[in-house]
Amino acid sequence: MEISIRDAAPFRIISLTGDVDLHSSPQARQAILDAIKLQQPLLVELSAVSYMDSSGVASLVEGYQAARKQGTEFGLADVSPKAMSVLKLARLDRVFPIHASVEARLARVD
């Protein structure tokens, strides 16, 4: 898995690429939680995720809960079909704010 982080005011955007699994999810989790500590709205872009297991989902859930606890926006963007199938299986597609793309969410900045 690769992680890239960029800022597109007011958001911090974390893009995950490859397999988000037991081996790599701790790095994803840490990147997400570090971003949330900045109290900056966060989008996790998942277009290039080829595989996600329950540990990857748990990292997203933990980030979402941490963001909600401190009142920071957290959303997923451009979710790959493979990642979406895992989210749907866990019914988390109904929990996470999911945006068609980073650009679509940025266009709605208040």
Number of C-alpha atoms within 10 A of each C-alpha: 17 14 14 11 14 10 13 12 11 12 20 21 24 22 21 20 17 16 19 26 17 12 11 17 22 16 16 24 20 13 17 26 18 12 21 23 12 11 15 19 19 25 28 24 26 24 21 19 21 16 18 22 15 15 18 24 20 14 21 23 16 15 25 23 14 17 23 13 9 11 13 17 16 24 21 25 22 21 20 15 15 15 23 20 16 18 20 12 10 13 12 17 15 10 13 15 14 21 18 13 17 19 12 12 16 15 9 7 9 5
